[in-house]
């Protein structure tokens, strides 16, 4: 086992390369995975099922650390995705199948280590990857959690102008000479501007923390080639593409979204939930008021509470299809 970072008392670094070798799709090209494990902090004869959290675009495991910390009763596995944080991209590049194969490997390793299938949860770009992974291989998890889900193509959303500017930014970063392109992509002023656009909390301490996290980790990608490839995946795929597969699993889904989200508008998320319920899917959804896309920073305790309640109902039911009703809805005020 090779250390991938400095572990604290709540995050133990675990590498699972041997599991990646068992993955039937793109196994030979999968990078060596790295997972930060946050152990449960409660005692008992048996532990509840673990949770696997998948981070968003240009992030790494740090972005979901607050949620992992607040899930006190469960082991939480938070991998860095290929091309970000401690994980190198494969030599043959990044595409959707690379990410889904990687997530399957992480879930398989978690089940092998804990003896239980984990609950798979993804945020933002991670919601897209988690949804496609789950729709392709439903037996990796008894349910699926989607945080700030990307359910419509960015160019069709309310932030089309912002998306166009972002596309030009990444295109310039990829096409300029290496030194200039790299400097542009990681420029602190641009990173701060992105952080300001996404942050909605009026609390100065929270905003300062968000900007600090982005300054530290938003440019922690491997190289501009893999960043451009990951960005292409992020704007060409959505959770909605996997809707048919999600609806036919017979297993519960959790959707947590902020009502002030510019990147993933709440109206689109609610329409997605309604469409799944119309075909009989069991969807539990929570709307966090006054929260934008960064609910993992602005309301981590509320998100963790929603995940914990969802996971506990699956634990208590003792069966894969979890929730007893076809939909549970709540609005959570600050």
C-alpha positions as CSV (number, residue, x, y, z in Angstrom):
1,X,0.0,0.0,0.0
2,X,1.3,3.4,-1.0
3,X,0.3,6.5,0.9
4,X,-1.5,9.1,-1.2
5,X,-1.5,12.0,1.3
6,X,-1.3,12.8,4.9
7,X,-4.1,11.1,6.9
8,X,-5.7,12.6,9.9
9,X,-7.7,10.9,12.6
10,X,-10.8,11.1,10.4
11,X,-9.3,10.3,7.0
12,X,-7.2,7.3,6.3
13,X,-5.7,6.9,2.9
14,X,-6.4,3.6,1.2
15,X,-5.3,2.5,-2.3
16,X,-7.2,-0.1,-4.2
17,X,-5.3,-0.8,-7.4
18,X,-5.9,-4.5,-7.1
19,X,-9.6,-3.9,-7.5
20,X,-9.1,-1.9,-10.6
21,X,-7.3,-4.9,-12.2
22,X,-10.6,-6.9,-11.8
23,X,-12.7,-4.4,-13.8
24,X,-13.7,-5.9,-17.1
25,X,-14.1,-2.6,-19.0
26,X,-10.9,-0.6,-19.6
27,X,-9.2,-2.5,-16.8
28,X,-5.8,-2.3,-18.4
29,X,-5.9,1.5,-18.7
30,X,-7.4,2.4,-15.4
31,X,-5.1,4.6,-13.2
32,X,-4.1,3.5,-9.8
33,X,-7.0,4.6,-7.6
34,X,-6.7,6.5,-4.3
35,X,-9.5,6.7,-1.7
36,X,-9.8,8.7,1.5
37,X,-11.7,6.6,4.1
38,X,-13.5,8.4,6.9
39,X,-14.2,5.8,9.6
40,X,-17.5,5.7,11.5
41,X,-17.2,7.2,14.9
42,X,-19.8,5.1,16.7
43,X,-19.4,1.7,18.3
44,X,-21.7,-1.3,17.9
45,X,-21.8,-5.0,17.0
46,X,-22.2,-4.2,13.4
47,X,-21.7,-1.0,11.3
48,X,-24.3,0.3,8.9
49,X,-23.6,0.2,5.2
50,X,-20.8,2.5,4.0
51,X,-21.1,5.4,1.6
52,X,-19.0,6.2,-1.5
53,X,-19.0,10.0,-2.3
54,X,-18.0,11.1,-5.8
55,X,-16.7,14.7,-6.2
56,X,-17.4,17.2,-8.9
57,X,-15.4,18.7,-11.8
58,X,-12.0,20.2,-10.9
59,X,-12.4,19.0,-7.3
60,X,-10.9,16.2,-5.3
61,X,-11.8,14.4,-2.1
62,X,-11.3,17.6,0.0
63,X,-14.6,19.0,-1.5
64,X,-16.7,16.4,0.2
65,X,-14.8,16.2,3.5
66,X,-17.4,18.2,5.5
67,X,-20.2,15.8,4.4
68,X,-18.0,12.8,5.1
69,X,-17.2,14.2,8.6
70,X,-20.9,14.7,9.4
71,X,-21.8,11.1,8.4
72,X,-20.6,10.0,11.8
73,X,-22.3,6.5,11.9
74,X,-20.9,5.2,8.7
75,X,-17.6,4.6,6.9
76,X,-17.3,7.0,4.1
77,X,-15.1,6.5,1.1
78,X,-14.1,9.5,-1.0
79,X,-12.0,8.8,-4.1
80,X,-10.1,11.3,-6.2
81,X,-11.3,10.9,-9.8
82,X,-8.8,10.1,-12.6
83,X,-7.0,13.3,-13.6
84,X,-7.7,15.1,-10.3
85,X,-6.0,15.2,-6.9
86,X,-3.8,12.2,-6.3
87,X,-4.9,10.1,-9.3
88,X,-3.2,10.3,-12.7
89,X,-5.2,10.1,-15.9
90,X,-4.8,7.0,-18.1
91,X,-2.4,7.2,-21.0
92,X,-5.2,6.7,-23.5
93,X,-7.2,9.6,-22.1
94,X,-10.4,10.3,-20.2
95,X,-14.0,9.6,-21.3
96,X,-17.2,8.6,-19.6
97,X,-16.3,4.9,-19.6
98,X,-13.1,5.6,-17.9
99,X,-14.9,7.3,-15.0
100,X,-17.6,4.7,-14.7
101,X,-15.2,1.8,-14.7
102,X,-13.2,3.6,-12.0
103,X,-16.2,4.2,-9.8
104,X,-17.3,0.5,-10.2
105,X,-13.8,-0.5,-9.0
106,X,-14.0,1.8,-6.0
107,X,-17.5,0.4,-5.0
108,X,-16.2,-3.2,-5.5
109,X,-13.3,-2.5,-3.3
110,X,-15.5,-0.9,-0.6
111,X,-17.8,-3.9,-0.6
112,X,-14.8,-6.3,-0.4
113,X,-13.4,-4.3,2.6
114,X,-16.6,-3.8,4.5
115,X,-18.7,-6.8,3.5
116,X,-21.6,-4.5,2.4
117,X,-22.5,-2.9,-0.8
118,X,-22.0,0.9,-0.3
119,X,-24.5,3.6,-1.0
120,X,-23.2,5.5,-4.1
121,X,-23.6,9.3,-3.9
122,X,-22.3,11.9,-6.5
123,X,-22.2,15.7,-6.5
124,X,-22.5,17.8,-9.6
125,X,-20.2,16.3,-12.3
126,X,-20.0,13.4,-9.8
127,X,-23.8,13.0,-10.0
128,X,-23.5,12.4,-13.8
129,X,-20.8,9.9,-13.3
130,X,-22.6,8.1,-10.5
131,X,-25.9,8.0,-12.4
132,X,-24.3,6.5,-15.5
133,X,-22.3,4.0,-13.4
134,X,-25.4,2.9,-11.4
135,X,-27.7,2.7,-14.5
136,X,-25.1,0.4,-16.1
137,X,-24.4,-1.8,-13.1
138,X,-27.2,-1.5,-10.5
139,X,-25.8,-4.2,-8.2
140,X,-22.9,-2.0,-7.1
141,X,-25.3,-0.1,-4.7
142,X,-28.7,-0.6,-3.1
143,X,-29.7,3.0,-4.1
144,X,-28.3,6.2,-5.6
145,X,-27.8,9.7,-4.2
146,X,-27.6,12.7,-6.4
147,X,-26.4,16.1,-5.0
148,X,-26.9,19.2,-7.2
149,X,-27.6,16.9,-10.1
150,X,-26.8,18.0,-13.7
151,X,-29.9,16.9,-15.4
152,X,-29.8,19.1,-18.5
153,X,-27.1,20.1,-21.0
154,X,-25.4,23.3,-19.8
155,X,-26.2,25.0,-23.1
156,X,-29.9,24.5,-22.5
157,X,-30.0,25.9,-19.0
158,X,-30.5,29.4,-17.6
159,X,-26.8,30.0,-17.5
160,X,-26.1,29.5,-21.2
161,X,-24.0,32.7,-21.5
162,X,-21.9,31.6,-18.6
163,X,-21.5,28.2,-20.1
164,X,-20.4,29.7,-23.5
165,X,-17.8,31.8,-21.7
166,X,-16.6,28.8,-19.8
167,X,-16.3,26.8,-23.0
168,X,-14.2,29.5,-24.6
169,X,-12.0,29.6,-21.4
170,X,-11.3,25.9,-21.6
171,X,-10.8,26.0,-25.3
172,X,-8.2,28.7,-24.9
173,X,-6.5,26.9,-22.1
174,X,-6.2,23.8,-24.3
175,X,-5.1,25.6,-27.5
176,X,-2.6,28.2,-26.2
177,X,1.1,27.3,-25.9
178,X,1.6,25.1,-22.9
179,X,3.0,27.7,-20.5
180,X,0.3,30.3,-21.3
181,X,-2.5,27.8,-21.4
182,X,-1.6,26.3,-18.0
183,X,-1.3,29.8,-16.5
184,X,-4.7,30.7,-17.8
185,X,-6.4,27.6,-16.5
186,X,-4.9,28.0,-13.0
187,X,-5.0,31.8,-12.9
188,X,-6.0,32.8,-9.3
189,X,-8.1,35.7,-10.4
190,X,-10.2,33.5,-12.7
191,X,-10.5,30.8,-10.1
192,X,-11.7,33.4,-7.6
193,X,-14.2,34.7,-10.1
194,X,-15.6,31.2,-10.6
195,X,-15.8,30.7,-6.8
196,X,-17.7,34.0,-6.5
197,X,-20.2,33.0,-9.1
198,X,-21.0,29.7,-7.4
199,X,-21.0,30.8,-3.8
200,X,-24.4,32.0,-2.6
201,X,-24.0,32.1,1.2
202,X,-24.1,35.6,2.7
203,X,-22.0,34.4,5.6
204,X,-18.5,35.9,5.4
205,X,-16.8,33.0,7.2
206,X,-18.4,30.4,4.8
207,X,-17.5,32.4,1.7
208,X,-14.0,32.8,2.9
209,X,-13.7,29.1,3.5
210,X,-15.2,28.4,0.0
211,X,-12.7,30.7,-1.7
212,X,-9.8,29.2,0.3
213,X,-10.8,25.7,-0.7
214,X,-11.0,26.6,-4.4
215,X,-7.7,28.5,-4.2
216,X,-6.1,25.4,-2.7
217,X,-7.6,22.6,-4.7
218,X,-9.5,23.8,-7.8
219,X,-6.3,23.7,-9.9
220,X,-5.3,20.2,-8.6
221,X,-5.7,18.6,-12.0
222,X,-3.0,16.5,-13.6
223,X,-2.5,18.4,-16.8
224,X,-4.5,20.6,-19.2
225,X,-5.0,17.7,-21.7
226,X,-6.9,15.6,-19.2
227,X,-8.7,18.6,-17.8
228,X,-10.0,19.4,-21.3
229,X,-11.1,15.8,-21.7
230,X,-12.9,15.8,-18.3
231,X,-14.6,19.1,-19.2
232,X,-15.8,17.6,-22.5
233,X,-17.4,14.7,-20.5
234,X,-19.0,17.2,-18.1
235,X,-20.8,19.2,-20.8
236,X,-21.8,16.4,-23.1
237,X,-23.4,14.0,-20.5
238,X,-26.1,14.5,-18.0
239,X,-27.9,12.5,-15.3
240,X,-31.1,12.6,-17.5
241,X,-29.3,10.4,-20.1
242,X,-29.4,7.6,-17.5
243,X,-33.0,8.2,-16.5
244,X,-34.4,5.2,-18.2
245,X,-31.9,2.9,-16.5
246,X,-32.5,4.6,-13.1
247,X,-36.3,4.3,-13.4
248,X,-36.2,0.5,-14.1
249,X,-33.9,-0.5,-11.2
250,X,-36.8,-0.7,-8.7
251,X,-34.4,0.8,-6.1
252,X,-34.6,4.2,-4.3
253,X,-33.1,7.4,-5.4
254,X,-32.2,10.5,-3.4
255,X,-32.0,14.0,-4.9
256,X,-30.7,16.9,-2.8
257,X,-30.6,20.3,-4.5
258,X,-30.4,24.0,-3.6
259,X,-33.1,26.4,-4.7
260,X,-30.6,29.1,-5.8
261,X,-28.4,26.9,-8.0
262,X,-27.2,28.7,-11.1
263,X,-25.3,25.7,-12.5
264,X,-28.0,23.0,-11.9
265,X,-31.3,25.0,-11.7
266,X,-33.9,23.7,-9.1
267,X,-36.7,23.7,-11.7
268,X,-34.8,21.2,-13.9
269,X,-34.1,19.0,-10.9
270,X,-37.7,19.0,-9.8
271,X,-38.9,18.2,-13.4
272,X,-36.4,15.3,-13.4
273,X,-37.8,14.0,-10.1
274,X,-41.4,14.3,-11.3
275,X,-40.6,12.5,-14.5
276,X,-39.1,9.6,-12.6
277,X,-42.0,9.4,-10.2
278,X,-44.4,9.3,-13.1
279,X,-42.9,6.0,-14.3
280,X,-43.0,4.5,-10.8
281,X,-39.5,5.3,-9.5
282,X,-39.1,5.8,-5.8
283,X,-37.4,9.2,-5.4
284,X,-36.8,11.1,-2.2
285,X,-36.0,14.7,-2.8
286,X,-34.9,17.5,-0.5
287,X,-34.7,21.2,-1.4
288,X,-32.3,23.4,0.6
289,X,-33.4,27.0,0.6
290,X,-31.0,29.8,0.0
291,X,-28.3,27.4,-1.3
292,X,-26.6,27.3,-4.6
293,X,-24.4,24.7,-6.3
294,X,-22.0,24.5,-3.4
295,X,-24.3,22.8,-0.9
296,X,-21.4,20.6,0.2
297,X,-19.7,23.7,1.5
298,X,-22.7,25.8,2.5
299,X,-25.0,23.2,4.1
300,X,-22.9,20.0,4.6
301,X,-24.8,19.0,7.8
302,X,-28.2,19.2,6.1
303,X,-26.8,17.2,3.1
304,X,-25.3,14.6,5.5
305,X,-28.6,14.3,7.4
306,X,-30.5,13.7,4.1
307,X,-28.0,11.0,3.1
308,X,-28.1,9.4,6.6
309,X,-31.9,9.3,6.7
310,X,-32.0,7.8,3.2
311,X,-29.4,5.2,4.0
312,X,-31.0,4.3,7.3
313,X,-34.4,3.7,5.7
314,X,-32.6,1.2,3.4
315,X,-30.9,-0.4,6.3
316,X,-34.1,-0.7,8.3
317,X,-36.1,-2.1,5.3
318,X,-33.7,-4.9,4.8
319,X,-34.3,-4.9,1.1
320,X,-32.8,-3.2,-1.9
321,X,-35.8,-1.2,-2.9
322,X,-35.6,0.8,0.3
323,X,-38.2,3.5,0.7
324,X,-41.8,2.3,1.3
325,X,-43.5,5.1,-0.7
326,X,-42.9,6.4,-4.2
327,X,-41.6,9.7,-3.1
328,X,-40.6,11.7,0.0
329,X,-40.2,15.5,-0.4
330,X,-38.9,18.1,2.0
331,X,-37.8,21.7,2.0
332,X,-35.1,22.4,4.4
333,X,-34.7,26.0,5.5
334,X,-31.4,27.4,6.9
